[in-house]
Amino acid sequence: MSLALKARRARPHGLPPPLDDKPKDHVCRLRPTAYFRWKVVLGPVVGTVLLVLSLPIMALLIVLVRLTSEGPGVYRQARLGKDRRTFTMYKIRTMTEDAESECGAVWAKPNDPRVTRIGKILRRLHLDELPQLINVVRGDMSLIGPRPERPEIACVLAEKIPAYFDRCAVRPGITGAAQVILGADEDLDDVRRKVRLDTAYIERASLWLDIRILWATWQRVCGLRSKHSIRISGLPQP
């Protein structure tokens, strides 16, 4: 059974505070590896190259989305970044326009009726995430890192998982170890497993690990089953 985790309605005290103003009862003990210093410099450079190469594909997909459903081709959404600061993330729209106008911020679930026909294909191939390269170029995100969550939902998860905000010690990523090793979140145990993988990545990140994660991501985009792509990439089994 999938978990429809509904967040609180947005209100001033409902958003997570910046790192400088975080509650005293939460102390992040993670020590990101020195590799992250290089990622801050290399990330935007690699992201710019990939963005230029993918522009024709994104333009074609945006036109396809506009022709098959009402609404904009690119979807903007607030996400939680490094040091708990929010930023605007870009994705190709895969849901109907104003999909959350009545239900508010909720997790997507299997066979979600809000997802369009084209959106199902884009999600399966992860092509809807291509515009996030803009966020990489801007420095909001990295190619690899913890998945950026909605601020409203992150507040709810942090109440259940005390170490949840430790994931915000580094920039979030388009892909990551937790995303390729585990499936979509359906309950709090799934989130806890991903938090453990995210924190392990932050403490052990390296160029070789990033290469293996990118290779596993590419295999999943090409349709290779998750457990096989993980095994071939040398990543830990779920």
Steps between C-alpha positions, in 0.01 A plus 500: 500500500643837403522776753329826405700729725322832510694804617376787706360796314774755439529751780786711639590260784448192281823539301833363620729777628838573341803327648603804702159504673447126536366363828759430765372146543621408150875476457635379167801280573569413138837588358480523120814377326744745343374382163199731534732801469588382150136429418408864566741602222457210256123463535395820315759437228382145428139613541546771236636250248214255564242780488618619158497143365152429636333826389361354174350204688347726765353731235338204324358360824362838609319538168364145532369569851336825390327329208362210706376678814407844622755697696867601476767263375737572790390459860651706783495379858659606830750246633732482799870546427830526680478643852119467483464791263222479246550540126288471188546168323409451134345189347307416187135485603370144530176566691183681412497875554427601863529135609538605865240775508263284707719240673801721583856366515494120495731223390441356155375141510492207255240549225447857615198632304655847491781381269435552129557232235814672375600562862505126573752445222714796605505380860586145403798625299580782749499749212281738700805577715713644219415865585661447839828550317408868522509467877841333477636788294354750746660320794173396667560132433770251412488216249521250786375541855196454725163547333360851568168479686208740519543735801148422627554124483853526643359660816266205550778246438739676739246458779509124447869462410725714726804483268306585185645850458855358503443443128514878457871510583575493125328606179222267388544301180311410185592139574666328793579173674165490679308567178664222297526238776150539645162554340242771551403584858183331620537525877723648770725191506585567136596857591715377790689266268564783257616730779755237604625470141511879460701549816736217403554666163573838659767344722657281228450689172775474241545535125499122456176466696337776291605326179338176616180681597485674162556166325218339701275797420569470128419129510166570665420764239573238234254262665736263683337359812611668820665204674705417190615859450600519866697175478679602181590841648641346815260685731367338820186291458181636665 
